Amino acid sequence: MVTAAVLVLAGGGAGTAAFLAPDGSGEAGDKAASGLPPATAEVLRRTLKDTRTADAQLGFGRERTAAGRLPGTLTRLPKPGAEITRGKVLYAVDNQPVVVLYGSLPAYRALAEGSEGPDVRQLEENLAALGHTGFTPDEEYTEATAKAVRRWQDDLGLNRTGTVELGRVVFTADAIRVADLEAEAGDQTGPGRSVLSYTGTANAVTAELDSSDRRLAEQGSPVGVTLPDGAVVHGTVAEVSTVSKPAEGQKKAETKIRVIVALADARARKAVRAYDEAGVHVTFTADTRENVLTVPVSALLALAEGGFGVELVKGSTSTYVPVTTGLFADGRVEISGSGISQGAEVGIPK
């Protein structure tokens, strides 16, 4: 025996049921309902998207810190907003330059003739890119490497030692943009002391999601970015990280999902140039179901024996039909079941 109940949905598709009091009951689909529903809706084919929109900030992506390694006095610092490329001076200690080179491996030791390892290759690739050649980039720091280092040191006004001391180079993934200064000219610096923070040079969008919405932010997934003028440009989730925010005043500690969105194409990058660190909105899509049969969520009924159904209306009669539900989105739900086809009419209970 089947009894239908009105489904009252809460957020996200979960719900509770309040039972109807039909005059008759029987096997699903066999017995006509005692009366027609007060309203009906058509079964429509739609593409459903499970989306969430989050507040976000236009900027240049995640900030990183450049910490000093050389002891001494800061004698030169860049201005916030300055862009520093390979081989250029980032700041100076005791009037000697600290230089940006490209690479994923942070500097962790001095490099000299006889050194071996991937950091040697990384250094040699940078020397070659700057025009200091005479060797084949590999993992061995040879006499030829030392000669190239001396030429590079001469260009920078450094002593021609042929050795790269720890702290003389800051390796970054690519060109950087100075975000903020964390010290002033004249300050003492040394190992572990923060000098400045920096980002990449490409515009990016930073959003924070509740930890329960982690599923929305898959690296590489497309998103929409709504600019202050209402224009929507396309982006891609480039980086996802978890950040813990400590308690502050009456506000409890919380965990957030930080998402960095890279702008997808030249059109998007051009569109954001008019805005400097403006507030924007990012629309994340967790799931998409294309060309599926859908009804309003309010058409769903809870069946006493479990599962869901709809009241299928044909002319002056109607029957309860069990259905399988899929994605809930935009007030509609994907359904399938016997007798469910495009254009069919389903009841909307009170």
C-alpha positions as CSV (number, residue, x, y, z in Angstrom):
1,M,0.0,0.0,0.0
2,V,1.3,3.5,-0.8
3,T,0.5,6.7,1.0
4,A,1.8,10.0,-0.3
5,A,2.9,12.9,1.7
6,V,3.8,16.5,0.9
7,L,7.5,17.0,0.9
8,V,8.7,20.1,2.7
9,L,12.2,20.8,1.6
10,A,15.0,22.4,3.6
11,G,18.2,23.8,2.1
12,G,20.2,21.4,-0.2
13,G,17.3,19.0,-1.0
14,A,16.8,17.4,2.5
15,G,13.3,17.5,3.8
16,T,10.5,16.3,6.0
17,A,7.1,15.1,5.0
18,A,3.6,16.0,6.3
19,F,1.2,13.3,5.4
20,L,-1.8,14.0,3.2
21,A,-5.1,12.3,3.9
22,P,-6.2,10.8,0.5
23,D,-9.5,9.0,0.5
24,G,-8.0,6.1,-1.4
25,S,-4.7,4.3,-1.6
26,G,-3.2,1.4,-3.4
27,E,-0.2,0.3,-5.5
28,A,1.7,3.3,-6.8
29,G,0.3,4.2,-10.2
30,D,-2.8,1.8,-9.9
31,K,-5.3,3.9,-8.0
32,A,-6.6,7.3,-9.1
33,A,-6.3,10.0,-6.5
34,S,-9.5,11.0,-4.9
35,G,-9.3,14.6,-6.3
36,L,-7.2,16.6,-8.7
37,P,-4.4,18.7,-7.2
38,P,-5.0,22.5,-6.8
39,A,-2.3,23.3,-9.4
40,T,-0.1,21.5,-11.9
41,A,3.3,21.9,-13.6
42,E,4.8,20.6,-16.8
43,V,7.7,18.1,-16.8
44,L,10.4,20.0,-18.7
45,R,13.8,19.1,-20.1
46,R,16.4,21.4,-18.6
47,T,20.1,21.7,-17.8
48,L,20.5,21.9,-14.0
49,K,23.5,23.4,-12.4
50,D,24.3,23.2,-8.7
51,T,25.9,26.6,-8.1
52,R,27.0,28.8,-5.2
53,T,28.0,32.5,-5.4
54,A,30.6,33.8,-3.0
55,D,32.0,37.3,-2.3
56,A,35.5,37.7,-3.6
57,Q,38.3,40.2,-4.0
58,L,40.0,41.2,-7.2
59,G,43.8,41.3,-6.8
60,F,46.9,39.3,-7.7
61,G,46.4,36.1,-5.9
62,R,48.1,34.6,-2.8
63,E,50.7,36.7,-1.0
64,R,54.0,35.2,-0.1
65,T,56.7,36.6,2.2
66,A,60.4,37.2,1.3
67,A,62.4,36.8,4.4
68,G,66.0,38.0,4.8
69,R,68.9,35.5,4.9
70,L,71.8,37.9,4.8
71,P,72.6,39.8,8.0
72,G,73.0,43.6,7.6
73,T,71.1,46.8,7.1
74,L,68.4,47.2,4.5
75,T,69.6,50.0,2.2
76,R,67.2,49.7,-0.7
77,L,63.5,48.6,-1.0
78,P,61.1,48.5,-3.9
79,K,57.8,50.4,-3.9
80,P,54.5,48.5,-3.4
81,G,53.1,47.6,-6.8
82,A,56.6,47.3,-8.4
83,E,57.0,44.4,-10.7
84,I,60.3,42.5,-10.5
85,T,61.5,40.1,-13.2
86,R,64.3,37.6,-13.5
87,G,67.7,39.0,-12.8
88,K,66.4,42.3,-11.3
89,V,67.1,43.6,-7.8
90,L,64.4,42.9,-5.2
91,Y,66.1,44.8,-2.3
92,A,69.6,45.5,-1.0
93,V,71.5,44.7,2.1
94,D,74.5,46.8,3.0
95,N,74.1,48.3,-0.5
96,Q,74.5,44.9,-2.1
97,P,71.6,43.6,-4.2
98,V,69.4,40.6,-3.5
99,V,68.2,39.3,-6.8
100,V,65.1,37.5,-8.1
101,L,65.6,34.3,-10.1
102,Y,63.0,31.9,-11.3
103,G,62.5,28.4,-9.9
104,S,60.3,26.3,-7.6
105,L,63.0,25.2,-5.2
106,P,63.8,27.8,-2.5
107,A,67.4,28.7,-1.8
108,Y,68.6,26.7,1.2
109,R,72.4,26.7,0.9
110,A,75.4,28.5,-0.6
111,L,76.4,27.1,-4.0
112,A,80.0,26.8,-5.0
113,E,82.2,24.7,-7.2
114,G,81.7,21.1,-6.3
115,S,78.0,21.5,-5.3
116,E,75.6,19.1,-6.8
117,G,71.8,18.8,-6.9
118,P,68.6,20.2,-8.5
119,D,69.3,23.7,-7.1
120,V,72.5,23.8,-9.1
121,R,70.5,23.1,-12.3
122,Q,68.0,25.7,-11.3
123,L,70.7,28.3,-10.9
124,E,72.4,27.3,-14.2
125,E,69.1,27.6,-16.1
126,N,68.8,31.1,-14.8
127,L,72.3,32.1,-15.7
128,A,71.8,30.8,-19.2
129,A,68.5,32.7,-19.5
130,L,70.4,35.9,-18.5
131,G,73.0,35.3,-21.2
132,H,75.8,33.9,-19.0
133,T,76.6,30.6,-20.8
134,G,79.6,28.4,-21.4
135,F,78.2,25.3,-19.7
136,T,75.4,22.8,-20.1
137,P,72.7,23.2,-17.4
138,D,72.9,20.1,-15.2
139,E,73.2,19.3,-11.5
140,E,77.0,19.8,-11.2
141,Y,78.5,23.2,-10.2
142,T,81.7,23.1,-12.3
143,E,84.5,25.6,-13.0
144,A,82.5,26.7,-16.0
145,T,79.5,27.4,-13.8
146,A,81.8,29.4,-11.5
147,K,83.0,31.5,-14.4
148,A,79.4,32.3,-15.4
149,V,78.6,33.3,-11.8
150,R,81.6,35.7,-11.8
151,R,80.3,37.4,-14.9
152,W,76.8,37.6,-13.4
153,Q,78.3,39.0,-10.2
154,D,80.3,41.6,-12.1
155,D,77.1,42.8,-13.8
156,L,75.5,43.3,-10.4
157,G,78.5,45.1,-8.9
158,L,79.2,42.2,-6.5
159,N,82.6,40.7,-5.6
160,R,83.6,38.2,-8.2
161,T,83.8,35.2,-5.9
162,G,82.2,32.5,-8.2
163,T,80.1,31.4,-5.2
164,V,76.4,32.2,-4.7
165,E,76.0,32.9,-1.0
166,L,72.7,31.9,0.8
167,G,70.4,34.9,0.7
168,R,71.8,36.6,-2.4
169,V,68.9,35.1,-4.5
170,V,65.2,34.8,-4.0
171,F,63.7,32.1,-6.2
172,T,60.1,32.8,-7.4
173,A,57.8,30.9,-9.8
174,D,57.7,33.8,-12.2
175,A,57.8,37.6,-12.3
176,I,56.4,39.1,-9.0
177,R,54.6,42.1,-7.8
178,V,55.5,43.7,-4.5
179,A,52.4,43.7,-2.3
180,D,53.6,45.4,0.9
181,L,56.8,46.3,2.7
182,E,57.3,44.7,6.1
183,A,60.5,46.6,6.9
184,E,62.0,50.0,6.2
185,A,65.3,51.2,4.8
186,G,67.7,51.4,7.7
187,D,66.2,48.4,9.5
188,Q,68.4,45.5,10.5
189,T,67.7,42.3,8.7
190,G,68.9,38.7,9.0
191,P,67.8,35.1,8.8
192,G,64.0,34.7,9.2
193,R,63.2,38.5,9.3
194,S,60.4,39.4,6.9
195,V,61.3,42.0,4.4
196,L,58.3,42.2,2.1
197,S,55.3,40.3,0.7
198,Y,54.7,39.7,-3.0
199,T,52.3,38.1,-5.4
200,G,52.3,37.1,-9.0
201,T,51.8,39.8,-11.6
202,A,48.6,38.5,-13.2
203,N,45.2,39.6,-12.0
204,A,43.5,36.9,-9.9
205,V,40.4,36.6,-7.7
206,T,40.5,35.4,-4.1
207,A,37.3,34.0,-2.5
208,E,36.7,32.2,0.8
209,L,34.2,29.4,1.2
210,D,32.8,27.7,4.2
211,S,34.5,24.3,4.8
212,S,31.2,22.6,4.1
213,D,31.4,24.0,0.5
214,R,34.8,22.4,-0.2
215,R,33.2,20.3,-3.0
216,L,32.6,23.5,-5.0
217,A,36.3,24.3,-5.4
218,E,38.0,21.7,-7.5
219,Q,41.3,22.8,-9.0
220,G,41.0,23.4,-12.8
221,S,37.2,23.8,-12.7
222,P,35.6,26.8,-14.5
223,V,33.9,29.6,-12.6
224,G,32.1,32.8,-13.5
225,V,33.4,36.2,-12.1
226,T,30.9,39.0,-11.9
227,L,32.6,42.4,-12.0
228,P,31.3,45.6,-10.4
229,D,29.6,46.7,-13.6
230,G,27.7,43.4,-13.9
231,A,29.9,42.0,-16.7
232,V,30.7,38.3,-16.3
233,V,34.1,36.9,-17.3
234,H,35.4,33.4,-17.1
235,G,38.0,32.1,-14.7
236,T,39.5,28.8,-13.5
237,V,40.2,27.6,-10.0
238,A,44.0,27.7,-9.8
239,E,44.7,27.1,-6.1
240,V,42.7,25.7,-3.2
241,S,44.0,25.9,0.4
242,T,42.6,25.6,3.9
243,V,43.0,28.6,6.3
244,S,42.3,28.7,10.0
245,K,41.0,31.9,11.4
246,P,41.5,32.4,15.2
247,A,38.8,33.5,17.5
248,E,38.4,37.3,17.7
249,G,36.2,39.0,20.3
250,Q,32.8,37.3,20.2
251,K,33.6,35.6,17.0
252,K,34.6,31.9,17.2
253,A,37.6,30.4,15.5
254,E,36.7,29.0,12.1
255,T,38.1,27.1,9.1
256,K,37.7,28.5,5.6
257,I,38.5,27.3,2.1
258,R,40.6,29.9,0.3
259,V,40.2,29.8,-3.5
260,I,42.5,31.6,-6.0
261,V,40.8,32.0,-9.4
262,A,42.9,32.7,-12.5
263,L,41.3,34.7,-15.2
264,A,40.8,32.5,-18.2
265,D,41.6,34.5,-21.3
266,A,42.8,37.9,-22.6
267,R,39.2,39.2,-22.7
268,A,38.8,38.6,-19.0
269,R,42.2,40.1,-18.1
270,K,41.4,43.2,-20.1
271,A,38.0,43.6,-18.5
272,V,39.4,43.7,-14.9
273,R,42.0,46.3,-15.7
274,A,39.5,49.1,-14.9
275,Y,39.3,47.8,-11.3
276,D,41.9,47.9,-8.6
277,E,41.4,45.3,-5.9
278,A,37.6,45.7,-6.2
279,G,34.9,43.5,-4.7
280,V,33.5,40.9,-7.1
281,H,31.4,37.8,-7.0
282,V,32.5,34.2,-8.0
283,T,29.9,31.6,-9.1
284,F,31.1,28.0,-8.5
285,T,29.4,25.1,-10.2
286,A,29.6,21.8,-8.3
287,D,27.5,19.7,-10.6
288,T,25.8,19.9,-14.0
289,R,23.1,17.7,-15.4
290,E,22.3,18.3,-19.0
291,N,19.0,17.7,-20.8
292,V,17.3,16.0,-17.9
293,L,13.6,15.8,-17.0
294,T,12.7,18.2,-14.2
295,V,9.8,19.3,-12.1
296,P,9.4,22.0,-9.5
297,V,10.7,20.8,-6.1
298,S,7.2,21.5,-4.7
299,A,5.8,18.7,-6.9
300,L,7.7,16.1,-4.9
301,L,5.8,13.8,-2.5
302,A,7.3,11.6,0.2
303,L,6.0,8.0,0.1
304,A,5.2,6.4,3.4
305,E,7.2,3.3,2.4
306,G,10.2,5.4,1.5
307,G,11.4,7.3,-1.5
308,F,9.7,10.1,-3.5
309,G,6.9,10.3,-6.0
310,V,4.8,12.8,-8.0
311,E,1.1,13.0,-8.7
312,L,0.8,12.4,-12.4
313,V,-2.2,14.2,-13.8
314,K,-4.0,12.9,-17.0
315,G,-7.2,14.6,-17.9
316,S,-9.6,14.3,-15.0
317,T,-7.7,11.7,-13.1
318,S,-4.3,11.5,-11.4
319,T,-2.1,8.7,-10.0
320,Y,0.8,8.6,-7.6
321,V,4.0,7.5,-9.4
322,P,7.3,6.8,-7.6
323,V,10.3,8.6,-9.0
324,T,14.0,8.6,-8.7
325,T,15.4,12.0,-7.9
326,G,18.7,13.5,-9.1
327,L,20.2,17.0,-8.9
328,F,18.3,19.7,-7.0
329,A,19.0,23.2,-8.4
330,D,17.2,26.5,-9.0
331,G,14.0,25.3,-7.4
332,R,13.7,22.3,-9.7
333,V,14.7,18.6,-9.3
334,E,15.8,16.0,-11.8
335,I,13.4,13.0,-11.8
336,S,12.9,9.8,-13.7
337,G,10.3,7.0,-13.4
338,S,7.4,5.2,-15.1
339,G,5.2,7.5,-17.1
340,I,7.5,10.5,-16.6
341,S,8.1,12.2,-20.0
342,Q,8.5,15.7,-21.3
343,G,5.3,17.6,-21.3
344,A,3.6,15.4,-18.7
345,E,1.6,17.2,-16.0
346,V,2.3,16.7,-12.3
347,G,0.4,18.0,-9.3
348,I,1.5,20.8,-7.0
349,P,0.0,20.1,-3.6
350,K,-1.0,22.8,-1.2
